[in-house]
Amino acid sequence: MSGFEFLRIIKSHDQLRSIPVVILSTSNYDLDVQQAYALSAASYIVKPIEYSAFVSIIKIFVAYWTINEHPV
């Protein structure tokens, strides 16, 4: 099952639809990004190859969702 298939299933269930889904992918193809948002993904993050860059992206992601979940 692909991530898009999984996202489609989650978003088709009333009880699960409101769960924010973040796509973490190695693909940066516009069609993949567009498809993710068309299926109601909350965010689309392209995984960097280098570990340190990956850690930085994850830290930014956590900060973003923490701030948006609990606005100041």
MDTraj code that builds the backbone (N, CA, C; nanometers):
import mdtraj as md
import numpy as np

residues = "MET SER GLY PHE GLU PHE LEU ARG ILE ILE LYS SER HIS ASP GLN LEU ARG SER ILE PRO VAL VAL ILE LEU SER THR SER ASN TYR ASP LEU ASP VAL GLN GLN ALA TYR ALA LEU SER ALA ALA SER TYR ILE VAL LYS PRO ILE GLU TYR SER ALA PHE VAL SER ILE ILE LYS ILE PHE VAL ALA TYR TRP THR ILE ASN GLU HIS PRO VAL".split()
xyz = np.array([
    [0.0846, -0.1165, 0.0000],
    [0.0000, 0.0000, 0.0000],
    [0.0896, 0.1234, 0.0000],
    [0.0583, 0.2167, -0.0859],
    [0.1365, 0.3401, -0.0917],
    [0.0871, 0.4377, 0.0153],
    [0.1661, 0.5380, 0.0404],
    [0.1255, 0.6424, 0.1338],
    [0.0012, 0.7149, 0.0872],
    [-0.0127, 0.7335, -0.0437],
    [-0.1312, 0.7993, -0.0973],
    [-0.2558, 0.7143, -0.0753],
    [-0.2424, 0.5842, -0.0914],
    [-0.3567, 0.4947, -0.0663],
    [-0.3969, 0.5007, 0.0809],
    [-0.2971, 0.5001, 0.1677],
    [-0.3233, 0.5085, 0.3111],
    [-0.3922, 0.6401, 0.3463],
    [-0.3429, 0.7493, 0.2907],
    [-0.4023, 0.8805, 0.3145],
    [-0.5467, 0.8834, 0.2649],
    [-0.5709, 0.8264, 0.1497],
    [-0.7060, 0.8208, 0.0938],
    [-0.7999, 0.7449, 0.1888],
    [-0.7535, 0.6348, 0.2456],
    [-0.8352, 0.5555, 0.3379],
    [-0.8652, 0.6339, 0.4651],
    [-0.7628, 0.6942, 0.5228],
    [-0.7822, 0.7702, 0.6466],
    [-0.8816, 0.8841, 0.6252],
    [-0.8656, 0.9559, 0.5172],
    [-0.9520, 1.0713, 0.4919],
    [-1.0932, 1.0317, 0.4503],
    [-1.1162, 0.9042, 0.4213],
    [-1.2504, 0.8597, 0.3851],
    [-1.3323, 0.8155, 0.5067],
    [-1.2706, 0.8062, 0.6245],
    [-1.3395, 0.7666, 0.7464],
    [-1.3733, 0.8905, 0.8300],
    [-1.5003, 0.9033, 0.8665],
    [-1.5454, 1.0206, 0.9421],
    [-1.4669, 1.0413, 1.0719],
    [-1.4372, 0.9340, 1.1430],
    [-1.3690, 0.9456, 1.2719],
    [-1.2204, 0.9784, 1.2579],
    [-1.1626, 0.9530, 1.1429],
    [-1.0193, 0.9752, 1.1231],
    [-0.9887, 1.0985, 1.0385],
    [-1.0874, 1.1490, 0.9694],
    [-1.0678, 1.2567, 0.8722],
    [-0.9974, 1.3798, 0.9294],
    [-1.0237, 1.4124, 1.0556],
    [-0.9681, 1.5351, 1.1141],
    [-0.8240, 1.5199, 1.1639],
    [-0.7699, 1.3998, 1.1591],
    [-0.6311, 1.3790, 1.2008],
    [-0.5380, 1.4421, 1.0979],
    [-0.4510, 1.5342, 1.1408],
    [-0.3574, 1.5934, 1.0448],
    [-0.2516, 1.4912, 1.0030],
    [-0.2363, 1.4729, 0.8743],
    [-0.1398, 1.3770, 0.8208],
    [-0.0281, 1.4531, 0.7518],
    [0.0934, 1.4213, 0.7891],
    [0.2110, 1.4831, 0.7288],
    [0.2801, 1.3787, 0.6428],
    [0.3048, 1.4143, 0.5193],
    [0.3759, 1.3261, 0.4270],
    [0.5242, 1.3561, 0.4390],
    [0.6032, 1.2542, 0.4648],
    [0.7489, 1.2634, 0.4689],
    [0.8001, 1.1738, 0.3578],
    [0.8554, 1.2338, 0.2539],
    [0.8876, 1.1600, 0.1331],
    [1.0238, 1.1998, 0.0770],
    [1.0792, 1.1124, -0.0025],
    [1.2020, 1.1465, -0.0746],
    [1.1696, 1.2140, -0.2074],
    [1.0430, 1.2124, -0.2455],
    [1.0013, 1.2695, -0.3735],
    [0.9739, 1.4187, -0.3612],
    [1.0278, 1.4945, -0.4539],
    [0.9944, 1.6363, -0.4605],
    [0.9247, 1.6698, -0.5927],
    [0.8662, 1.5680, -0.6556],
    [0.7926, 1.5885, -0.7801],
    [0.6653, 1.6673, -0.7521],
    [0.6396, 1.7684, -0.8331],
    [0.5213, 1.8520, -0.8151],
    [0.3925, 1.7701, -0.8117],
    [0.3833, 1.6685, -0.8967],
    [0.2616, 1.5874, -0.8995],
    [0.2387, 1.5139, -0.7682],
    [0.3450, 1.4672, -0.7035],
    [0.3318, 1.3998, -0.5743],
    [0.2859, 1.4978, -0.4671],
    [0.3444, 1.6161, -0.4668],
    [0.3063, 1.7187, -0.3696],
    [0.1601, 1.7587, -0.3908],
    [0.1225, 1.7825, -0.5154],
    [-0.0148, 1.8207, -0.5469],
    [-0.1138, 1.7116, -0.5064],
    [-0.0774, 1.5857, -0.5326],
    [-0.1658, 1.4747, -0.4965],
    [-0.1841, 1.4663, -0.3453],
    [-0.0767, 1.4859, -0.2713],
    [-0.0855, 1.4806, -0.1251],
    [-0.1818, 1.5869, -0.0730],
    [-0.1691, 1.7090, -0.1217],
    [-0.2587, 1.8148, -0.0765],
    [-0.4005, 1.7941, -0.1283],
    [-0.4160, 1.7382, -0.2463],
    [-0.5497, 1.7078, -0.2988],
    [-0.6194, 1.6035, -0.2116],
    [-0.5413, 1.5167, -0.1485],
    [-0.5960, 1.4153, -0.0586],
    [-0.6053, 1.4648, 0.0858],
    [-0.5841, 1.5953, 0.1049],
    [-0.5977, 1.6626, 0.2351],
    [-0.4836, 1.6383, 0.3321],
    [-0.3629, 1.6199, 0.2811],
    [-0.2464, 1.6139, 0.3701],
    [-0.2292, 1.7509, 0.4353],
    [-0.1860, 1.7506, 0.5610],
    [-0.1643, 1.8766, 0.6327],
    [-0.0330, 1.9421, 0.5911],
    [0.0670, 1.8609, 0.5614],
    [0.1983, 1.9108, 0.5194],
    [0.2669, 1.8059, 0.4339],
    [0.3619, 1.8525, 0.3560],
    [0.4423, 1.7633, 0.2711],
    [0.5872, 1.8034, 0.2912],
    [0.6664, 1.7129, 0.3438],
    [0.8079, 1.7404, 0.3724],
    [0.8941, 1.6460, 0.2904],
    [0.9924, 1.7029, 0.2217],
    [1.0870, 1.6217, 0.1448],
    [1.2056, 1.5906, 0.2352],
    [1.2329, 1.4614, 0.2510],
    [1.3439, 1.4170, 0.3357],
    [1.4761, 1.4527, 0.2706],
    [1.5614, 1.5232, 0.3424],
    [1.6954, 1.5469, 0.2900],
    [1.7808, 1.4201, 0.3019],
    [1.8839, 1.4129, 0.2232],
    [1.9717, 1.2953, 0.2230],
    [2.0633, 1.2936, 0.3451],
    [2.1164, 1.4084, 0.3803],
    [2.2104, 1.4160, 0.4925],
    [2.1361, 1.4098, 0.6258],
    [2.1927, 1.3332, 0.7194],
    [2.1302, 1.3139, 0.8493],
    [2.1122, 1.4462, 0.9239],
    [2.2137, 1.5302, 0.9257],
    [2.2044, 1.6568, 1.0006],
    [2.0946, 1.7461, 0.9430],
    [2.0788, 1.7469, 0.8120],
    [1.9718, 1.8245, 0.7497],
    [1.8357, 1.7656, 0.7861],
    [1.8289, 1.6332, 0.7927],
    [1.7049, 1.5669, 0.8316],
    [1.6659, 1.6063, 0.9740],
    [1.7613, 1.6039, 1.0657],
    [1.7347, 1.6417, 1.2047],
    [1.6864, 1.7863, 1.2116],
    [1.7472, 1.8741, 1.1352],
    [1.7057, 2.0150, 1.1336],
    [1.5621, 2.0300, 1.0853],
    [1.5279, 1.9586, 0.9800],
    [1.3916, 1.9636, 0.9261],
    [1.2908, 1.9145, 1.0302],
    [1.3230, 1.8071, 1.0980],
    [1.2327, 1.7527, 1.1991],
    [1.2147, 1.8513, 1.3146],
    [1.3211, 1.9162, 1.3568],
    [1.3109, 2.0162, 1.4641],
    [1.2203, 2.1314, 1.4229],
    [1.2355, 2.1773, 1.3004],
    [1.1500, 2.2858, 1.2496],
    [1.0054, 2.2388, 1.2433],
    [0.9865, 2.1172, 1.1962],
    [0.8522, 2.0606, 1.1863],
    [0.7858, 2.0530, 1.3237],
    [0.8565, 2.0030, 1.4223],
    [0.8013, 1.9915, 1.5577],
    [0.7681, 2.1293, 1.6130],
    [0.8573, 2.2255, 1.5934],
    [0.8309, 2.3616, 1.6400],
    [0.7073, 2.4204, 1.5718],
    [0.6949, 2.4000, 1.4427],
    [0.5805, 2.4516, 1.3674],
    [0.4497, 2.3949, 1.4214],
    [0.4418, 2.2631, 1.4389],
    [0.3186, 2.2019, 1.4850],
    [0.2917, 2.2312, 1.6307],
    [0.3941, 2.2498, 1.7101],
    [0.3751, 2.2851, 1.8504],
    [0.3159, 2.4242, 1.8617],
    [0.3694, 2.5177, 1.7849],
    [0.3186, 2.6555, 1.7870],
    [0.1750, 2.6595, 1.7341],
    [0.1468, 2.5873, 1.6270],
    [0.0130, 2.5906, 1.5690],
    [-0.0901, 2.5158, 1.6524],
    [-0.0445, 2.4213, 1.7316],
    [-0.1368, 2.3486, 1.8189],
    [-0.1694, 2.4296, 1.9435],
    [-0.0717, 2.5070, 1.9896],
    [-0.0868, 2.5891, 2.1106],
    [-0.0414, 2.7315, 2.0808],
    [-0.1199, 2.8080, 2.0047],
    [-0.0767, 2.9442, 1.9715],
    [-0.0568, 3.0298, 2.0949],
    [0.0356, 3.1208, 2.0849],
    [0.0691, 3.2099, 2.1968],
    [-0.0366, 3.3164, 2.2116],
])
top = md.Topology()
chain = top.add_chain()
for i, resn in enumerate(residues, 1):
    res = top.add_residue(resn, chain, resSeq=i)
    for name in ("N", "CA", "C"):
        top.add_atom(name, md.element.get_by_symbol(name[0]), res)
traj = md.Trajectory(xyz[None], top)
